[in-house]
Amino acid sequence: MFKSNLNNFMKNIGAKLGANAPGITIGLGTGAIVVSAVMVGVATPRAMELIEDAKKAKVKRLENARKKAPEDAVIDEDEELTVVEIIKAGWKPYMPAIMTAAVGIACIVGGTRVNARRNAALSAAYTVVEQTLNDYTAKTKEIVGDKKEKEIRDAIAADEIKKNPYEGCNVVKIPKFGNTLCYDVRANDYFMGDYNMIKKIENDLNRRLFSEMFISLNDLRDEFGLCHDKELGDDIGWNVDHPIEFTITTMLADNNEPCLVVNYVIAPRYDYRNLH
């Protein structure tokens, strides 16, 4: 029993370490860089001593050479150390710091590459899911017809309102946007607006798409007066090949106030900056 629990514990630890490996590796690399900087400071006095010893040795060597040389011989070698001589004399104390910095850089590069691969895999997975959802929505509308598809959409909007009740929410209120309660399904946020304002934002953003080629989710949130999504707001969006189209459904919020539920016909994409 104890052995089984220990095995499970070790597996859980291994899984958590694996999941957080990029962050841990980058953290270790950053720490190694900091330590190497401290090591450079510690090594510098020793390196200066070695350089000073090398300078004294050179001066002594030149003095001996001048004593042994014929009277008419000219020894014009400078007693000051050259750059190469300084490096040769003082490099050894810095080796531990150089090796530590090299390990730190390798950790940072390795962690960054793992993160890049994971992000690429996440982007691919999200794109597949997003495409499947769009295909499913289109096929549903084709099979059941516009009326039934609207009933399904209304039922989904009602479920979203129930899952995220208005009561207790911090609603964004910007006077110029309107006085009707609105709910953004993707953002899980309420704001004040009206139907015409939402359609105007849709048209304005699509006009921007034709000149800027792509729009991020945070660009859209700016238009609604919502705070930026710090995790995905700049990573997903729409492009000129997949423009923005809202669906707007009228529901009652939990406080019995009319609410416009805003959803998207085409979900924001991870690869929205890639034009096909």
C-alpha positions in Angstrom: 0.0 0.0 0.0 2.8 2.4 1.0 4.7 1.5 -2.2 1.7 2.1 -4.3 1.0 5.5 -2.7 4.7 6.4 -3.1 4.6 5.5 -6.8 1.5 7.6 -7.3 3.1 10.5 -5.5 6.2 10.3 -7.7 4.1 10.0 -10.8 2.2 13.2 -9.8 5.4 15.0 -9.0 6.8 13.9 -12.4 3.7 15.0 -14.2 3.7 18.5 -12.6 7.4 18.9 -13.2 6.9 17.9 -16.9 4.0 20.3 -17.3 6.0 23.2 -15.8 9.4 22.2 -17.3 9.7 25.2 -19.6 9.1 27.7 -16.8 11.4 25.8 -14.4 14.1 25.6 -17.0 13.9 29.3 -17.9 13.9 30.2 -14.2 17.0 28.1 -13.6 18.7 29.7 -16.6 17.8 33.2 -15.3 19.2 32.3 -11.9 22.4 30.9 -13.5 22.9 34.2 -15.3 22.5 36.2 -12.1 24.9 33.8 -10.3 27.4 34.1 -13.1 27.3 37.9 -12.7 28.1 37.6 -9.0 30.9 35.1 -9.8 32.4 37.6 -12.2 32.6 40.2 -9.3 34.2 37.6 -7.0 36.7 36.5 -9.7 37.8 40.0 -10.7 40.2 40.7 -7.8 42.0 37.4 -8.4 42.2 38.2 -12.1 43.6 41.6 -11.4 46.3 39.9 -9.2 47.2 37.6 -12.0 47.4 40.4 -14.5 49.6 42.4 -12.1 51.9 39.4 -11.6 52.1 39.0 -15.4 53.0 42.7 -15.8 55.8 42.4 -13.2 57.1 39.2 -14.8 57.2 41.0 -18.2 59.0 44.0 -16.7 61.6 41.7 -15.1 62.0 39.7 -18.3 62.7 42.9 -20.3 65.2 44.1 -17.7 67.1 40.9 -17.9 67.0 41.0 -21.7 68.4 44.5 -21.7 71.2 43.5 -19.3 72.2 40.5 -21.4 71.8 42.3 -24.8 74.8 44.0 -26.5 75.2 47.8 -25.8 74.2 48.7 -29.3 71.0 46.4 -29.3 67.6 48.1 -29.2 64.8 46.5 -27.3 61.7 48.6 -27.9 59.1 46.2 -26.5 56.6 48.1 -24.4 56.5 47.1 -20.7 52.7 47.5 -20.7 50.7 44.3 -21.3 49.0 43.9 -24.7 45.3 43.0 -24.8 46.2 39.4 -25.7 48.7 39.2 -22.8 46.0 40.5 -20.4 43.5 37.9 -21.6 46.1 35.1 -21.3 47.0 36.2 -17.7 43.5 36.8 -16.4 41.0 34.5 -18.1 41.2 31.5 -15.7 39.4 33.0 -12.7 36.5 33.8 -15.0 36.0 30.3 -16.3 33.5 29.1 -13.6 31.4 32.3 -14.3 31.6 31.7 -18.1 30.5 28.1 -17.8 27.7 29.0 -15.4 26.5 31.7 -17.9 26.7 29.2 -20.8 24.5 26.7 -18.8 22.1 29.5 -18.0 21.8 30.5 -21.7 21.3 26.9 -22.7 18.5 26.5 -20.2 16.7 29.7 -21.3 17.0 28.7 -25.0 15.9 25.2 -24.3 12.9 26.4 -22.2 11.9 28.9 -24.9 12.0 26.2 -27.6 9.8 23.9 -25.5 7.4 26.8 -25.0 7.4 27.5 -28.7 6.6 23.9 -29.5 3.8 23.8 -27.0 2.3 27.0 -28.3 2.5 25.7 -31.8 0.7 22.5 -30.7 -1.9 24.5 -28.8 -2.5 26.8 -31.8 -3.0 23.8 -34.1 -5.4 22.1 -31.7 -7.3 25.3 -31.2 -7.5 25.8 -35.0 -8.9 22.3 -35.4 -11.5 22.8 -32.7 -12.5 26.2 -34.1 -12.8 24.9 -37.7 -14.8 21.9 -36.4 -17.2 24.3 -34.5 -17.6 26.5 -37.6 -18.3 23.5 -39.8 -20.8 22.1 -37.3 -22.6 25.4 -37.0 -22.9 25.7 -40.8 -24.0 22.1 -41.2 -26.6 22.5 -38.4 -28.1 25.5 -40.2 -28.1 23.6 -43.5 -29.9 20.5 -42.1 -32.4 22.0 -39.6 -33.0 25.3 -41.4 -32.7 28.9 -40.2 -35.7 28.8 -37.8 -34.5 25.7 -35.9 -30.9 27.0 -35.9 -32.1 30.2 -34.3 -34.0 28.2 -31.6 -30.8 26.3 -30.9 -28.8 29.5 -30.7 -31.4 31.1 -28.4 -31.2 28.0 -26.1 -27.4 28.3 -26.0 -27.7 32.0 -25.2 -30.1 31.2 -22.3 -27.7 28.6 -20.9 -24.9 31.1 -21.1 -26.9 33.7 -19.1 -27.8 31.1 -16.5 -24.1 30.0 -16.1 -22.9 33.6 -15.8 -25.6 35.6 -13.9 -25.7 39.3 -14.0 -26.1 39.7 -10.3 -22.9 40.8 -8.7 -21.1 41.5 -12.0 -19.1 44.7 -12.5 -20.8 46.0 -15.6 -18.9 48.4 -17.9 -21.1 51.5 -18.4 -20.0 53.9 -21.2 -22.8 56.4 -21.9 -22.2 56.7 -25.6 -22.6 52.9 -26.1 -26.3 52.7 -25.0 -28.4 51.7 -22.1 -29.3 48.1 -22.8 -27.6 45.3 -20.9 -25.4 43.2 -23.1 -23.4 40.0 -22.6 -20.4 38.8 -24.6 -20.4 35.0 -24.6 -16.7 34.8 -25.5 -15.6 37.3 -22.9 -18.0 36.2 -20.2 -18.5 39.9 -19.5 -21.5 42.2 -19.3 -21.5 45.7 -20.7 -24.0 48.4 -21.6 -24.9 49.0 -25.3 -27.7 48.5 -27.8 -28.3 46.6 -31.0 -27.4 49.4 -33.4 -24.1 50.0 -31.5 -23.1 46.3 -31.7 -23.9 46.2 -35.5 -21.9 49.4 -36.0 -18.9 47.9 -34.2 -19.2 44.9 -36.4 -19.2 47.0 -39.5 -16.4 49.3 -38.3 -14.1 46.3 -37.4 -14.7 44.7 -40.8 -13.8 47.9 -42.5 -10.6 47.9 -40.5 -10.0 44.3 -41.6 -9.8 45.4 -45.2 -7.1 47.9 -44.4 -5.3 46.3 -41.5 -5.8 42.7 -42.6 -6.4 41.3 -39.1 -8.0 42.3 -35.8 -7.3 40.8 -32.4 -9.8 39.9 -29.7 -8.5 42.7 -27.6 -9.2 45.1 -30.5 -12.8 44.0 -30.3 -12.9 44.3 -26.5 -11.7 47.8 -26.8 -14.7 48.6 -29.0 -17.1 47.1 -26.3 -15.3 49.1 -23.6 -14.1 45.8 -21.9 -10.7 45.2 -20.3 -8.1 43.3 -22.3 -7.8 39.6 -22.1 -4.2 39.3 -20.8 -4.0 35.6 -21.6 -5.3 35.2 -25.2 -6.5 38.7 -26.2 -3.6 39.4 -28.5 -3.1 35.7 -29.6 -6.5 35.1 -31.2 -8.6 37.2 -33.6 -10.0 37.5 -37.1 -8.5 38.3 -40.5 -9.8 39.5 -43.8 -10.4 35.9 -45.0 -12.6 35.2 -41.9 -14.4 38.5 -41.0 -16.3 39.2 -37.8 -20.0 38.4 -37.7 -22.1 38.7 -34.6 -25.2 36.8 -33.6 -27.4 38.9 -31.3 -30.0 37.1 -29.2 -32.5 38.8 -26.8 -32.8 37.2 -23.4 -33.8 38.1 -19.9 -31.0 38.3 -17.3 -31.4 36.9 -13.9 -32.7 40.3 -12.6 -35.4 40.1 -15.4 -33.7 42.9 -17.3 -33.6 42.5 -21.1 -30.2 41.4 -22.2 -28.6 41.2 -25.7 -26.4 38.1 -25.9 -23.5 38.6 -28.4 -21.9 35.5 -29.9 -19.7 35.0 -33.0 -20.6 33.1 -36.2 -16.9 32.6 -36.8 -14.8 32.1 -33.7 -11.6 34.0 -33.2 -8.6 32.0 -34.6 -5.1 31.4 -33.2 -3.5 31.8 -36.7 -5.5 34.9 -37.5 -2.3 36.7 -38.6 -1.7 34.1 -41.3 -3.5 35.0 -44.5 -4.3 32.2 -46.9 
